[in-house]
Amino acid sequence: MTDEHFGISVVEYMAAGAIPIAHKSAGPMMDIVLDEDGHQTGFLASEKEEFTEAIIKVLRMPESGRQEMAAAARKRAQRFSDQRFHQDFTETVRPILSAREG
């Protein structure tokens, strides 16, 4: 989807081990389909030819390459888990609440 604000469906299939081929805009480009520990997590495309090329790349990848990219995608998706949100939110709010108590 063009200019999708975040892209929860992209995160969900990354978490499931699918290699994403997402639109090169908004959330997928800015936050989601980024390298994880130096490993590619998927593909971004904006034109039908780019989507076609990405699909062909995935289909032609050796199994070990697909597994490595899928593992990086799963790890990247963990950044958007409920637990990670809670942790980051708590770390952000804690100093504000502590200042109010003192």
Helices and strands as residue ranges (DSSP letters): H 8-15, E 21-23, H 26-27, I 28-32, E 43-45, H 48-60, H 63-77, G 78-80, H 82-101
